[in-house]
Amino acid sequence: MPSDHRLAIRKEILGAVAQEHHLTIAAVDSALRRLLDTLDATGTQAWLDFRKEYGLERKRVTIGRLIYALESKLSQQEG
């Protein structure tokens, strides 16, 4: 998938969340980054299991990687 297309999907999702909750895209992006940082810092078993299940155990989890991992998993379940 070309990076421009991936960036557009990410922006579309963040934009929809921002609009729904009357926030800016930057605020949603910042909140998600803080959430991911906190999850990594606490390292709960549920988070480690989630990362493993979605193929994220050996990578720094970014918002983009999270979105595309979830998208890939959903595509596999539908197909």
N, C-alpha and C positions, 0 to 999 in steps of 0.2 A: 504494500500500500504506500503510495507516494507521501512524503512528509507533509506537503501542502494539504492533502486530503485529511490526513490524521489531525493536523492542527485545526482544520475547519470543524471536524467532528468534536474535538475537545472544546473549542470556542462555542459551538452550538449548544453543547450540554451545559457548560458553565453559564452561558447566557440564559438558558431556560431556567436554571436554578435561581440565578440572580433575579430574574424578572418575577418569578413566582414568590420570592421572599422579599421583594423590594430592596435589593442590595445591588452593589456594583459587581461586575465580573471580578474585579481585583479583590474585593472583599471575600467572595466565594473561594477564589483561588488561594488567598492567604489562609482562610479557615481550613481548607482541605490540606494545605501544606503543614499547618500546625498539627492537625489531627494525625497525619501520617508520621510526622516527627515524634509525636507522643506515643503512638503505637509502637514505633521502632524502639524508642527509649525504654518503654515498659517491658516489651518482649514477652507478652503473655502467650501461653500455649495456643490459645485460639487464633491469635494473630500469626504466629509461626505456622500453624496448620493451614490457615488461609493462604499465606504466601506460598507455601509448598504446593497446595492444590492448584493455584493459579500460575505456577511457574515463575514466581517472583522471589524465591528463596535466596538466590545468589546475586540479586541486583538491588540497587537502591530503588526503593519504590517512589516513583514520582506520580503526579496526578495523571499524566499521559499514559504511563505504563499501567496504572491501575485501570483506567478507562479501557484501554485496548485489550488488557487481559480479560476483563469482564465481557467485553464485546466478543472476543474470540470464544470464550467459554459458552456464551449464549448462542453463538452461531453453531457450535458443535452440538449443543443440545437440540436445536431446531432441526438440524440436518441429519 
